[in-house]
Amino acid sequence: MFVVLLVAVDRLGQTRDSFGIDAADQLFALLAKRVRGCLRPEDHLFPFSSSKFAILLEDVTDPSFR
């Protein structure tokens, strides 16, 4: 089994408007690095759009998330 998660980064557009595209891109990259650190080595993290991540969790034995 596998699980796909979509994670939206709220207010990234406001960061882009207030501080510019480069600052928003750096923030998005920092968030990606932190999320990557929480995942297992066999999991995958992808940019889904300019403010969303897709996470693929493979070999999930219990997808109930309780």
C-alpha positions as a LaTeX table, in Angstrom:
\begin{tabular}{lrrr}
\hline
Residue & $x$ (\AA) & $y$ (\AA) & $z$ (\AA) \\
\hline
Met1 & 0.00 & 0.00 & 0.00 \\
Phe2 & 0.97 & 3.61 & $-0.44$ \\
Val3 & $-0.36$ & 7.01 & 0.63 \\
Val4 & $-0.20$ & 10.32 & $-1.25$ \\
Leu5 & $-0.39$ & 13.50 & 0.81 \\
Leu6 & $-0.87$ & 16.99 & $-0.59$ \\
Val7 & 0.39 & 19.75 & 1.70 \\
Ala8 & $-0.49$ & 23.38 & 1.02 \\
Val9 & 1.71 & 26.15 & 2.43 \\
Asp10 & $-0.66$ & 28.87 & 3.62 \\
Arg11 & 0.18 & 32.53 & 3.04 \\
Leu12 & 3.14 & 31.84 & 0.76 \\
Gly13 & 1.52 & 34.23 & $-1.72$ \\
Gln14 & 1.54 & 36.96 & 0.92 \\
Thr15 & 5.23 & 36.29 & 1.54 \\
Arg16 & 5.85 & 36.54 & $-2.20$ \\
Asp17 & 3.92 & 39.84 & $-2.39$ \\
Ser18 & 5.61 & 41.35 & 0.68 \\
Phe19 & 9.20 & 40.14 & 0.31 \\
Gly20 & 9.54 & 39.06 & $-3.31$ \\
Ile21 & 9.76 & 35.84 & $-5.29$ \\
Asp22 & 13.30 & 34.98 & $-4.16$ \\
Ala23 & 12.33 & 35.16 & $-0.47$ \\
Ala24 & 9.23 & 33.02 & $-1.05$ \\
Asp25 & 11.29 & 30.47 & $-2.99$ \\
Gln26 & 13.87 & 30.31 & $-0.19$ \\
Leu27 & 11.10 & 29.81 & 2.37 \\
Phe28 & 9.54 & 27.04 & 0.25 \\
Ala29 & 12.96 & 25.34 & $-0.06$ \\
Leu30 & 13.49 & 25.59 & 3.71 \\
Leu31 & 10.09 & 24.06 & 4.37 \\
Ala32 & 10.84 & 21.26 & 1.90 \\
Lys33 & 14.10 & 20.50 & 3.71 \\
Arg34 & 12.33 & 20.35 & 7.08 \\
Val35 & 9.54 & 18.13 & 5.76 \\
Arg36 & 12.13 & 15.87 & 4.09 \\
Gly37 & 13.81 & 15.46 & 7.49 \\
Cys38 & 10.56 & 14.06 & 8.91 \\
Leu39 & 10.15 & 11.41 & 6.22 \\
Arg40 & 11.60 & 7.94 & 5.95 \\
Pro41 & 14.39 & 7.33 & 3.40 \\
Glu42 & 12.02 & 5.39 & 1.13 \\
Asp43 & 9.43 & 8.21 & 1.00 \\
His44 & 9.36 & 10.86 & $-1.72$ \\
Leu45 & 8.74 & 14.61 & $-1.59$ \\
Phe46 & 7.79 & 16.55 & $-4.72$ \\
Pro47 & 6.89 & 20.17 & $-5.39$ \\
Phe48 & 3.28 & 20.03 & $-6.61$ \\
Ser49 & 2.87 & 23.71 & $-7.41$ \\
Ser50 & 4.42 & 26.98 & $-6.28$ \\
Ser51 & 2.85 & 26.57 & $-2.83$ \\
Lys52 & 2.14 & 22.84 & $-2.45$ \\
Phe53 & 4.07 & 19.64 & $-1.79$ \\
Ala54 & 3.12 & 16.10 & $-2.73$ \\
Ile55 & 4.43 & 13.35 & $-0.46$ \\
Leu56 & 4.45 & 9.70 & $-1.49$ \\
Leu57 & 4.66 & 7.27 & 1.42 \\
Glu58 & 5.44 & 3.77 & 0.19 \\
Asp59 & 5.11 & 0.42 & 1.96 \\
Val60 & 2.49 & 1.69 & 4.41 \\
Thr61 & 1.21 & $-1.14$ & 6.60 \\
Asp62 & $-1.53$ & 0.80 & 8.45 \\
Pro63 & $-2.95$ & 3.85 & 6.64 \\
Ser64 & $-5.55$ & 4.59 & 9.36 \\
Phe65 & $-3.62$ & 7.61 & 10.79 \\
Arg66 & $-5.11$ & 7.32 & 14.27 \\
\hline
\end{tabular}
